[in-house]
Amino acid sequence: MTATRNFPMRTVLRIQFSPEQRLGRGKMELLEHIRTTGSISAAGRAMDMSYRRAWLLVEEMNVMFSEPVVASQRGGKQGGGAQITPFGEEVLARFRAMEEKTQAAIRADLDWLENHRSLPAET
């Protein structure tokens, strides 16, 4: 493997529940930002997306499962906020574990592909 390659080869796990419902790294990153910030809007900003887009992704995840992954509270005296539910924490942990297992299972094949990858042209 050489340093001249500007994009490392990697796997990307995506689980398709139906043609319209998918679970992947973007939604998992959003959950991690919600955990850190306690806010859907702040999590969206951290990912350079609108509050509406972040909220729609959270709602999509909440209807994908029998339990919600994020609980939110509207603004008021104490202000609004959001938190990952215990079930959401489990979804996140299991997804991250699946990513690691997938990477480990195909490591030799990825190494082989990397060793046979053509180098980008020098400019």
C-alpha positions as a Markdown table, in Angstrom:
| # | Residue | x | y | z |
|---|---|---|---|---|
| 1 | Met | 0.0 | 0.0 | 0.0 |
| 2 | Thr | 1.4 | 3.4 | -0.9 |
| 3 | Ala | 0.9 | 6.8 | 0.4 |
| 4 | Thr | 0.1 | 8.2 | -3.1 |
| 5 | Arg | -3.4 | 6.7 | -2.9 |
| 6 | Asn | -5.7 | 9.5 | -1.8 |
| 7 | Phe | -8.7 | 7.5 | -0.8 |
| 8 | Pro | -8.4 | 4.4 | 1.4 |
| 9 | Met | -10.6 | 1.5 | 0.4 |
| 10 | Arg | -13.3 | 0.7 | 3.0 |
| 11 | Thr | -16.6 | -1.1 | 3.4 |
| 12 | Val | -19.8 | 0.7 | 4.0 |
| 13 | Leu | -22.6 | -1.3 | 5.7 |
| 14 | Arg | -26.2 | -0.5 | 4.8 |
| 15 | Ile | -29.1 | -2.5 | 5.9 |
| 16 | Gln | -32.2 | -2.2 | 3.8 |
| 17 | Phe | -35.5 | -2.9 | 5.7 |
| 18 | Ser | -37.6 | -2.1 | 2.6 |
| 19 | Pro | -37.0 | -0.1 | -0.6 |
| 20 | Glu | -37.8 | 3.1 | 1.4 |
| 21 | Gln | -36.2 | 2.2 | 4.7 |
| 22 | Arg | -32.4 | 1.9 | 5.2 |
| 23 | Leu | -30.1 | 2.0 | 8.1 |
| 24 | Gly | -26.5 | 3.1 | 7.5 |
| 25 | Arg | -23.6 | 5.0 | 8.7 |
| 26 | Gly | -25.2 | 8.4 | 8.2 |
| 27 | Lys | -28.1 | 7.6 | 10.6 |
| 28 | Met | -25.7 | 6.1 | 13.1 |
| 29 | Glu | -23.5 | 9.2 | 13.0 |
| 30 | Leu | -26.6 | 11.3 | 13.6 |
| 31 | Leu | -27.4 | 9.2 | 16.7 |
| 32 | Glu | -23.9 | 9.7 | 17.9 |
| 33 | His | -24.2 | 13.5 | 17.5 |
| 34 | Ile | -27.6 | 13.5 | 19.3 |
| 35 | Arg | -26.0 | 11.6 | 22.1 |
| 36 | Thr | -23.2 | 14.2 | 22.3 |
| 37 | Thr | -25.3 | 17.3 | 21.9 |
| 38 | Gly | -28.7 | 16.4 | 23.4 |
| 39 | Ser | -30.3 | 18.1 | 20.4 |
| 40 | Ile | -31.5 | 17.1 | 16.9 |
| 41 | Ser | -30.8 | 20.5 | 15.5 |
| 42 | Ala | -27.3 | 20.6 | 16.9 |
| 43 | Ala | -26.7 | 17.1 | 15.6 |
| 44 | Gly | -27.9 | 18.2 | 12.2 |
| 45 | Arg | -25.6 | 21.2 | 12.2 |
| 46 | Ala | -22.7 | 19.0 | 13.1 |
| 47 | Met | -23.4 | 17.0 | 10.0 |
| 48 | Asp | -24.1 | 20.1 | 7.9 |
| 49 | Met | -27.8 | 19.3 | 7.4 |
| 50 | Ser | -30.9 | 21.2 | 8.2 |
| 51 | Tyr | -33.0 | 20.6 | 11.3 |
| 52 | Arg | -35.8 | 19.3 | 9.1 |
| 53 | Arg | -33.6 | 16.7 | 7.4 |
| 54 | Ala | -32.2 | 15.6 | 10.8 |
| 55 | Trp | -35.7 | 15.4 | 12.2 |
| 56 | Leu | -37.0 | 13.4 | 9.3 |
| 57 | Leu | -34.1 | 10.9 | 9.6 |
| 58 | Val | -34.9 | 10.5 | 13.3 |
| 59 | Glu | -38.6 | 10.0 | 12.6 |
| 60 | Glu | -37.7 | 7.4 | 9.9 |
| 61 | Met | -35.6 | 5.5 | 12.4 |
| 62 | Asn | -38.3 | 5.7 | 15.0 |
| 63 | Val | -40.9 | 4.1 | 12.7 |
| 64 | Met | -38.4 | 1.4 | 11.5 |
| 65 | Phe | -38.4 | -0.3 | 14.9 |
| 66 | Ser | -40.9 | -1.5 | 17.5 |
| 67 | Glu | -39.4 | 1.0 | 19.9 |
| 68 | Pro | -38.2 | 4.6 | 19.4 |
| 69 | Val | -34.5 | 5.2 | 19.0 |
| 70 | Val | -34.7 | 8.9 | 20.0 |
| 71 | Ala | -36.9 | 10.6 | 22.4 |
| 72 | Ser | -37.4 | 14.4 | 22.0 |
| 73 | Gln | -39.0 | 17.1 | 24.1 |
| 74 | Arg | -40.4 | 20.3 | 22.6 |
| 75 | Gly | -39.1 | 23.6 | 23.8 |
| 76 | Gly | -40.6 | 25.4 | 26.7 |
| 77 | Lys | -39.3 | 26.7 | 30.0 |
| 78 | Gln | -36.6 | 24.1 | 30.2 |
| 79 | Gly | -36.0 | 24.2 | 26.4 |
| 80 | Gly | -36.3 | 21.3 | 24.0 |
| 81 | Gly | -33.9 | 18.5 | 23.7 |
| 82 | Ala | -33.4 | 14.9 | 22.5 |
| 83 | Gln | -31.8 | 11.8 | 23.7 |
| 84 | Ile | -31.1 | 8.4 | 22.4 |
| 85 | Thr | -33.3 | 5.8 | 24.2 |
| 86 | Pro | -31.8 | 2.7 | 25.7 |
| 87 | Phe | -33.1 | 0.9 | 22.6 |
| 88 | Gly | -31.4 | 3.4 | 20.4 |
| 89 | Glu | -28.1 | 2.8 | 22.2 |
| 90 | Glu | -28.5 | -0.9 | 21.5 |
| 91 | Val | -29.2 | -0.3 | 17.8 |
| 92 | Leu | -26.1 | 1.9 | 17.6 |
| 93 | Ala | -23.9 | -0.6 | 19.4 |
| 94 | Arg | -25.1 | -3.5 | 17.3 |
| 95 | Phe | -24.7 | -1.6 | 14.1 |
| 96 | Arg | -21.1 | -0.6 | 15.0 |
| 97 | Ala | -20.4 | -4.2 | 16.0 |
| 98 | Met | -21.7 | -5.4 | 12.6 |
| 99 | Glu | -19.4 | -2.9 | 10.8 |
| 100 | Glu | -16.4 | -4.3 | 12.7 |
| 101 | Lys | -17.4 | -7.9 | 12.0 |
| 102 | Thr | -17.9 | -7.2 | 8.3 |
| 103 | Gln | -14.5 | -5.5 | 8.1 |
| 104 | Ala | -12.8 | -8.4 | 9.9 |
| 105 | Ala | -14.5 | -11.0 | 7.8 |
| 106 | Ile | -13.4 | -9.5 | 4.5 |
| 107 | Arg | -10.0 | -8.0 | 5.5 |
| 108 | Ala | -7.9 | -10.5 | 3.4 |
| 109 | Asp | -10.1 | -9.7 | 0.3 |
| 110 | Leu | -9.8 | -6.0 | 0.9 |
| 111 | Asp | -6.0 | -6.3 | 1.2 |
| 112 | Trp | -5.9 | -8.3 | -2.0 |
| 113 | Leu | -8.0 | -5.6 | -3.8 |
| 114 | Glu | -5.8 | -2.8 | -2.4 |
| 115 | Asn | -2.7 | -4.6 | -3.6 |
| 116 | His | -4.1 | -4.8 | -7.1 |
| 117 | Arg | -5.6 | -1.4 | -7.2 |
| 118 | Ser | -4.2 | 0.9 | -9.9 |
| 119 | Leu | -2.5 | 4.1 | -8.8 |
| 120 | Pro | -4.0 | 7.5 | -9.7 |
| 121 | Ala | -2.1 | 9.3 | -12.4 |
| 122 | Glu | 0.5 | 11.8 | -11.1 |
| 123 | Thr | -0.3 | 15.4 | -12.0 |
